[in-house]
Amino acid sequence: MQLVSRYRVIVTLGAVIFSVLCIASTMPKTAKSRAVTRIVIDAGHGGKDPGNLGTGRYKITEKTVALNVARKVGGYISEAFPDVEVLYTRSDDTFIPLHERTKFANTKGADLFLSIHCDAFTKESAHGAGSYVMGPAKTEANLRAARRENSAILLEDNRDENYGDFDPNSPEGLIELSLRQNTHIHQSLKFAKHVQDQFRTRVGRTDRGVRQAPYWVISFTTMPSVLVELGFLTNKEEEDFLISEQGQDYLASAVYRAFKVYKTELEKIEASKEAERSAAAEAAPADEKSAPDDGEKTPSQAVFRVQLLSSSKQVETTPENFSGLKGVLEFEDDGMYKYLWGSASDYDTAKDLQKNVRKTGYKGAFIVAFDQNGKRIPLKEALEAQTANEN
């Protein structure tokens, strides 16, 4: 049985198990707003890991091409967007373990992660540029590419300490990556599509499309992440283009233009939503902060809601970000963004809401209370108000 066939069978079984486990998971704590102010650019390979060697006609290897293009992309972005912080996982010919690359992007709180590579194949005829986001590989070629890039782990020291039992050469190890949850998949796909559009229209590259594959370096990041294969160093024509100054300039410019479109697009959406929120707040300041009108209320009657989570970063309140829950509200309190669901005028109903929310995976969900002006009040005070109203 071919590797990809074994892989698909186990992925199918694993997906069933994973779907059950997801019920017990909560919203990832690293989700953030759509402003793009920091990008981490990862030049693949480096140091003792040369990456793909090409046709052998030149001494230049994948690690050098990736670094040159990474620097150029960062330069273009910095020049056009002084407000965007550009960070590099490596800025010279240094070997950086895969887990350190993802950790760097996560700890820096990046809004976008871009990993740059060059492709290779046993047949010289293979050509074209492609972009990858995390997920299960659907073809033997995608799976083979992921295995090749993940094999850099085998060059690292302390592999067991940093990767546990993960084996980049085993189908089971790739399945572990394929089944990871990624709340940023839609944004990753958008950026990847923009990259491919630019490669095709601006540089005239053959478009190999946007694909999914279990690459380690984009499976453990907590922001939109894309791995780009600039072209095939094993194809003589593409190798000549990839190692040339002009070719690297064109490719870097294409990636920069994709970033520009992506950033502008996301921030326009965010600005539009903010304008809508402001207009709604101006028209009815307390509409979203107070409980629905369930009848005659006294000034002291409280509104109970269920708090799902709190985060230092904003989370878009779409159902897919909250286990399918609709109508999630955002409440800013003391520099933290808190996310609430449901509304009840009595505590017993609120407990039923809490019970239902916990079934969706928010095991730590708890009840909070607000007065009718939308001000957070102690739960004890709300219960005392409810008792007073009942009497």
Secondary structure in CASP SS format (residue, H / E / C, confidence):
PFRMAT SS
TARGET T0000
AUTHOR 0000-0000-0000
METHOD secondary structure of the structure
MODEL  1
M C 1.00
Q C 1.00
L H 1.00
V H 1.00
S H 1.00
R H 1.00
Y H 1.00
R H 1.00
V H 1.00
I H 1.00
V H 1.00
T H 1.00
L H 1.00
G H 1.00
A H 1.00
V H 1.00
I H 1.00
F H 1.00
S H 1.00
V H 1.00
L H 1.00
C H 1.00
I H 1.00
A C 1.00
S C 1.00
T C 1.00
M C 1.00
P C 1.00
K C 1.00
T C 1.00
A C 1.00
K C 1.00
S C 1.00
R C 1.00
A C 1.00
V C 1.00
T C 1.00
R E 1.00
I E 1.00
V E 1.00
I E 1.00
D E 1.00
A E 1.00
G C 1.00
H C 1.00
G E 1.00
G C 1.00
K C 1.00
D E 1.00
P C 1.00
G C 1.00
N C 1.00
L C 1.00
G C 1.00
T C 1.00
G C 1.00
R C 1.00
Y C 1.00
K C 1.00
I C 1.00
T C 1.00
E H 1.00
K H 1.00
T H 1.00
V H 1.00
A H 1.00
L H 1.00
N H 1.00
V H 1.00
A H 1.00
R H 1.00
K H 1.00
V H 1.00
G H 1.00
G H 1.00
Y H 1.00
I H 1.00
S H 1.00
E H 1.00
A H 1.00
F C 1.00
P C 1.00
D C 1.00
V C 1.00
E E 1.00
V E 1.00
L E 1.00
Y E 1.00
T C 1.00
R C 1.00
S C 1.00
D C 1.00
D C 1.00
T C 1.00
F C 1.00
I C 1.00
P C 1.00
L H 1.00
H H 1.00
E H 1.00
R H 1.00
T H 1.00
K H 1.00
F H 1.00
A H 1.00
N H 1.00
T H 1.00
K C 1.00
G C 1.00
A C 1.00
D C 1.00
L E 1.00
F E 1.00
L E 1.00
S E 1.00
I E 1.00
H E 1.00
C E 1.00
D E 1.00
A C 1.00
F C 1.00
T C 1.00
K C 1.00
E C 1.00
S C 1.00
A C 1.00
H C 1.00
G C 1.00
A E 1.00
G E 1.00
S E 1.00
Y E 1.00
V E 1.00
M C 1.00
G C 1.00
P C 1.00
A C 1.00
K C 1.00
T C 1.00
E H 1.00
A H 1.00
N H 1.00
L H 1.00
R H 1.00
A H 1.00
A H 1.00
R H 1.00
R H 1.00
E H 1.00
N H 1.00
S H 1.00
A H 1.00
I H 1.00
L H 1.00
L H 1.00
E C 1.00
D C 1.00
N C 1.00
R H 1.00
D H 1.00
E H 1.00
N H 1.00
Y H 1.00
G C 1.00
D C 1.00
F C 1.00
D C 1.00
P C 1.00
N C 1.00
S C 1.00
P H 1.00
E H 1.00
G H 1.00
L H 1.00
I H 1.00
E H 1.00
L H 1.00
S H 1.00
L C 1.00
R C 1.00
Q C 1.00
N C 1.00
T C 1.00
H C 1.00
I H 1.00
H H 1.00
Q H 1.00
S H 1.00
L H 1.00
K H 1.00
F H 1.00
A H 1.00
K H 1.00
H H 1.00
V H 1.00
Q H 1.00
D H 1.00
Q H 1.00
F H 1.00
R H 1.00
T H 1.00
R H 1.00
V C 1.00
G C 1.00
R C 1.00
T C 1.00
D E 1.00
R E 1.00
G E 1.00
V E 1.00
R E 1.00
Q E 1.00
A C 1.00
P C 1.00
Y C 1.00
W H 1.00
V H 1.00
I H 1.00
S C 1.00
F C 1.00
T C 1.00
T C 1.00
M C 1.00
P C 1.00
S E 1.00
V E 1.00
L E 1.00
V E 1.00
E E 1.00
L E 1.00
G E 1.00
F E 1.00
L C 1.00
T C 1.00
N C 1.00
K H 1.00
E H 1.00
E H 1.00
E H 1.00
D H 1.00
F H 1.00
L H 1.00
I H 1.00
S C 1.00
E H 1.00
Q H 1.00
G H 1.00
Q H 1.00
D H 1.00
Y H 1.00
L H 1.00
A H 1.00
S H 1.00
A H 1.00
V H 1.00
Y H 1.00
R H 1.00
A H 1.00
F H 1.00
K H 1.00
V H 1.00
Y H 1.00
K H 1.00
T H 1.00
E H 1.00
L H 1.00
E H 1.00
K H 1.00
I H 1.00
E H 1.00
A H 1.00
S H 1.00
K H 1.00
E H 1.00
A H 1.00
E H 1.00
R H 1.00
S H 1.00
A H 1.00
A H 1.00
A H 1.00
E H 1.00
A H 1.00
A C 1.00
P C 1.00
A C 1.00
D C 1.00
E C 1.00
K C 1.00
S C 1.00
A C 1.00
P C 1.00
D C 1.00
D C 1.00
G C 1.00
E C 1.00
K C 1.00
T C 1.00
P C 1.00
S C 1.00
Q C 1.00
A C 1.00
V E 1.00
F E 1.00
R E 1.00
V E 1.00
Q E 1.00
L E 1.00
L E 1.00
S E 1.00
S E 1.00
S C 1.00
K C 1.00
Q C 1.00
V C 1.00
E C 1.00
T C 1.00
T C 1.00
P H 1.00
E H 1.00
N H 1.00
F C 1.00
S C 1.00
G C 1.00
L C 1.00
K C 1.00
G C 1.00
V C 1.00
L E 1.00
E E 1.00
F E 1.00
E E 1.00
D E 1.00
D C 1.00
G C 1.00
M E 1.00
Y E 1.00
K E 1.00
Y E 1.00
L E 1.00
W E 1.00
G E 1.00
S E 1.00
A E 1.00
S C 1.00
D C 1.00
Y H 1.00
D H 1.00
T H 1.00
A H 1.00
K H 1.00
D H 1.00
L H 1.00
Q H 1.00
K H 1.00
N H 1.00
V H 1.00
R H 1.00
K H 1.00
T C 1.00
G C 1.00
Y C 1.00
K C 1.00
G C 1.00
A C 1.00
F E 1.00
I E 1.00
V E 1.00
A E 1.00
F E 1.00
D C 1.00
Q C 1.00
N C 1.00
G C 1.00
K C 1.00
R E 1.00
I E 1.00
P C 1.00
L H 1.00
K H 1.00
E H 1.00
A H 1.00
L H 1.00
E H 1.00
A H 1.00
Q H 1.00
T H 1.00
A H 1.00
N H 1.00
E H 1.00
N C 1.00
END
